[in-house]
């Protein structure tokens, strides 16, 4: 996240030191007159835990392997249980990161009064909304579908993470500047259109669609709201891309 007059970065943790103007309402971040002169990036390695980090160290350099993240000055361990289960899923975990509240597995952007797949809970304010109230530009970048639970928790409110067509429609109405990842097919189904009409339909909702690196390079930030859909499904892993390019 960065100041509105500056560049675009993925959504991140709340910058400190914001001074609200006017009285605050419970649960709602008040608007402020001046944007914060700082930015933040929240980087999520989905499903990452100590075992994965250790395995990666060994794969990269044996028992003495060192990763870039080992040079960071602070390390924290958190308990990731969901409100209804000792083992969290992506939806509940990302909602906790995006909104600061635990919820039940399968639910996005709502509190624990929601029942997965049955009824909504109370909506929660995400860090992306918090940032926009403070004059920051906000973007989300993912290697998964942009409607997948982890990125979706930062802009969507839904009691079923698997209803990605509904989440795609929420994405088009979200107050974001940048949304990059996979999931073209989800958007085509959500809008009930073919490939040829996708660019026109998202443009009607205020987005510029790009589908490859060349298109992304033509974006003149910060003028455009950019929806980048670079694959029909999740973005392919490196070895899969190399096979396709061979």
DOTIRO-885942 format. One record per residue (C-alpha): residue number from 1; residue in three letters; x, y, z. Coordinates in steps of 0.05 Angstrom, whole numbers. Each point is the difference from the previous one (the first is absolute). Layout:
// DOTIRO-885942
[NUM,ala,[X,Y,Z]]
...
//
This chain:
// DOTIRO-885942
[1,unk,[0,0,0]]
[2,unk,[25,70,-15]]
[3,unk,[-25,71,0]]
[4,unk,[-52,14,-53]]
[5,unk,[48,45,-37]]
[6,unk,[53,-54,-1]]
[7,unk,[8,-70,-26]]
[8,unk,[-40,-64,10]]
[9,unk,[20,-57,45]]
[10,unk,[-34,-62,28]]
[11,unk,[-45,8,60]]
[12,unk,[36,1,66]]
[13,unk,[-3,9,74]]
[14,unk,[-26,63,32]]
[15,unk,[50,57,3]]
[16,unk,[3,32,68]]
[17,unk,[-8,72,21]]
[18,unk,[-63,19,-39]]
[19,unk,[-37,57,33]]
[20,unk,[-76,-3,-14]]
[21,unk,[-39,63,-14]]
[22,unk,[-65,4,38]]
[23,unk,[-31,-50,48]]
[24,unk,[12,-73,-13]]
[25,unk,[-59,-48,-8]]
[26,unk,[7,-69,32]]
[27,unk,[27,-51,-50]]
[28,unk,[8,52,-56]]
[29,unk,[64,35,-18]]
[30,unk,[-12,75,-8]]
[31,unk,[26,38,-60]]
[32,unk,[60,44,8]]
[33,unk,[17,64,-38]]
[34,unk,[71,-16,-20]]
[35,unk,[26,-66,-28]]
[36,unk,[53,-37,38]]
[37,unk,[69,12,-27]]
[38,unk,[20,-73,4]]
[39,unk,[-15,-68,-30]]
[40,unk,[-3,-73,22]]
[41,unk,[1,-68,-33]]
[42,unk,[-31,-63,29]]
[43,unk,[31,-61,-32]]
[44,unk,[-38,-65,12]]
[45,unk,[31,-67,-15]]
[46,unk,[-64,-40,1]]
[47,unk,[3,-61,46]]
[48,unk,[71,15,22]]
[49,unk,[24,-27,66]]
[50,unk,[66,-18,35]]
[51,unk,[3,-68,-33]]
[52,unk,[-5,30,-70]]
[53,unk,[53,52,17]]
[54,unk,[47,-54,25]]
[55,unk,[-12,-44,-61]]
[56,unk,[15,59,-46]]
[57,unk,[65,16,37]]
[58,unk,[22,-72,-9]]
[59,unk,[-20,-2,-73]]
[60,unk,[38,64,-14]]
[61,unk,[63,-13,40]]
[62,unk,[-3,-62,44]]
[63,unk,[-2,3,76]]
[64,unk,[39,65,-2]]
[65,unk,[-46,32,-52]]
[66,unk,[-19,73,10]]
[67,unk,[-60,36,-31]]
[68,unk,[-10,75,-11]]
[69,unk,[-54,0,53]]
[70,unk,[52,-22,51]]
[71,unk,[31,69,-4]]
[72,unk,[-62,35,24]]
[73,unk,[9,32,69]]
[74,unk,[-63,-28,33]]
[75,unk,[-36,-67,1]]
[76,unk,[-68,-13,32]]
[77,unk,[-40,-63,11]]
[78,unk,[-76,5,-1]]
[79,unk,[-57,-47,15]]
[80,unk,[-41,-7,-63]]
[81,unk,[-62,-37,24]]
[82,unk,[-67,21,-29]]
[83,unk,[-60,19,42]]
[84,unk,[-32,-68,-11]]
[85,unk,[59,-47,-11]]
[86,unk,[70,-10,26]]
[87,unk,[24,-5,-73]]
[88,unk,[-13,63,-40]]
[89,unk,[-14,5,-74]]
[90,unk,[22,55,-48]]
[91,unk,[-65,39,7]]
[92,unk,[1,5,76]]
[93,unk,[75,11,3]]
[94,unk,[-1,55,-52]]
[95,unk,[-60,33,31]]
[96,unk,[38,3,66]]
[97,unk,[59,32,-35]]
[98,unk,[-43,48,-41]]
[99,unk,[-51,19,54]]
[100,unk,[32,-15,67]]
[101,unk,[-55,-48,22]]
[102,unk,[-6,-75,0]]
[103,unk,[-57,-32,-38]]
[104,unk,[-25,-69,-19]]
[105,unk,[32,-41,-54]]
[106,unk,[-25,14,-70]]
[107,unk,[-24,71,15]]
[108,unk,[29,64,-30]]
[109,unk,[-2,69,32]]
[110,unk,[-54,-16,51]]
[111,unk,[3,-15,74]]
[112,unk,[-12,-66,36]]
[113,unk,[-75,7,1]]
[114,unk,[1,-23,-73]]
[115,unk,[-17,-72,-16]]
[116,unk,[41,-27,-58]]
[117,unk,[-42,-6,-62]]
[118,unk,[-65,17,36]]
[119,unk,[-5,71,25]]
[120,unk,[42,63,7]]
[121,unk,[33,26,63]]
[122,unk,[13,72,17]]
[123,unk,[45,33,-53]]
[124,unk,[71,17,20]]
[125,unk,[42,58,-24]]
[126,unk,[63,-22,-36]]
[127,unk,[68,32,-1]]
[128,unk,[-12,20,-72]]
[129,unk,[-61,42,20]]
[130,unk,[40,27,59]]
[131,unk,[54,22,-47]]
[132,unk,[-46,33,-50]]
[133,unk,[-31,41,55]]
[134,unk,[69,27,13]]
[135,unk,[14,20,-71]]
[136,unk,[43,-60,-19]]
[137,unk,[0,-37,-66]]
[138,unk,[-12,-75,8]]
[139,unk,[17,-59,-43]]
[140,unk,[-3,-76,6]]
[141,unk,[48,-46,-37]]
[142,unk,[-6,-76,2]]
[143,unk,[26,-61,-35]]
[144,unk,[-68,-34,11]]
[145,unk,[-67,21,-29]]
[146,unk,[-17,70,24]]
[147,unk,[-65,-30,26]]
[148,unk,[35,-52,42]]
[149,unk,[-13,5,75]]
[150,unk,[67,31,20]]
[151,unk,[-2,62,-46]]
[152,unk,[-77,4,2]]
[153,unk,[-1,10,76]]
[154,unk,[31,69,-12]]
[155,unk,[-59,25,-41]]
[156,unk,[-59,-49,3]]
[157,unk,[-55,-15,50]]
[158,unk,[-31,-69,-10]]
[159,unk,[-21,-60,42]]
[160,unk,[27,-50,-52]]
[161,unk,[71,5,-27]]
[162,unk,[-16,-49,-55]]
[163,unk,[-52,44,-35]]
[164,unk,[55,34,-40]]
[165,unk,[-46,27,-54]]
[166,unk,[-36,42,52]]
[167,unk,[67,20,29]]
[168,unk,[23,22,-70]]
[169,unk,[-59,47,-4]]
[170,unk,[19,28,67]]
[171,unk,[71,9,-25]]
[172,unk,[-24,44,-57]]
[173,unk,[-36,44,50]]
[174,unk,[58,2,49]]
[175,unk,[35,66,16]]
[176,unk,[68,-24,-24]]
[177,unk,[51,31,-48]]
[178,unk,[34,-65,-20]]
[179,unk,[-21,-73,-2]]
[180,unk,[48,-49,-33]]
[181,unk,[0,-76,-4]]
[182,unk,[-36,-56,-35]]
[183,unk,[-73,-17,-9]]
[184,unk,[-23,24,-68]]
[185,unk,[-49,-58,-6]]
[186,unk,[-34,18,66]]
[187,unk,[-13,70,-25]]
[188,unk,[-27,-24,-67]]
[189,unk,[-49,-45,37]]
[190,unk,[-17,54,50]]
[191,unk,[-18,49,-56]]
[192,unk,[-29,-54,-46]]
[193,unk,[43,21,-58]]
[194,unk,[54,-26,-46]]
[195,unk,[73,19,-4]]
[196,unk,[-11,54,-53]]
[197,unk,[-48,40,44]]
[198,unk,[38,-3,66]]
[199,unk,[41,62,-11]]
[200,unk,[-62,41,-17]]
[201,unk,[-40,-25,59]]
[202,unk,[53,14,52]]
[203,unk,[12,68,-32]]
[204,unk,[-73,16,12]]
[205,unk,[15,-10,74]]
[206,unk,[59,47,-1]]
[207,unk,[57,-49,-9]]
[208,unk,[54,-7,-53]]
[209,unk,[11,-73,-17]]
[210,unk,[70,-27,-15]]
[211,unk,[15,-73,-14]]
[212,unk,[75,-3,-11]]
[213,unk,[65,34,19]]
[214,unk,[0,44,-62]]
[215,unk,[-69,27,18]]
[216,unk,[22,13,72]]
[217,unk,[61,39,-24]]
[218,unk,[-46,49,-36]]
[219,unk,[-37,20,63]]
[220,unk,[11,73,18]]
[221,unk,[-10,-2,76]]
[222,unk,[-31,31,38]]
[223,unk,[-52,19,-53]]
[224,unk,[-28,-70,-12]]
[225,unk,[-35,-50,45]]
[226,unk,[31,-64,-24]]
[227,unk,[-29,-70,-1]]
[228,unk,[54,-49,-22]]
[229,unk,[-24,-70,-15]]
[230,unk,[59,-39,-27]]
[231,unk,[-28,-71,0]]
[232,unk,[-67,-34,-4]]
[233,unk,[11,-33,67]]
[234,unk,[57,8,50]]
[235,unk,[66,26,-26]]
[236,unk,[45,-59,-22]]
[237,unk,[62,-17,40]]
[238,unk,[68,12,-31]]
[239,unk,[11,-72,-24]]
[240,unk,[-69,0,-32]]
[241,unk,[14,66,-36]]
[242,unk,[66,-28,-25]]
[243,unk,[-35,-61,-30]]
[244,unk,[-51,45,-35]]
[245,unk,[55,44,-28]]
[246,unk,[44,-58,-23]]
//
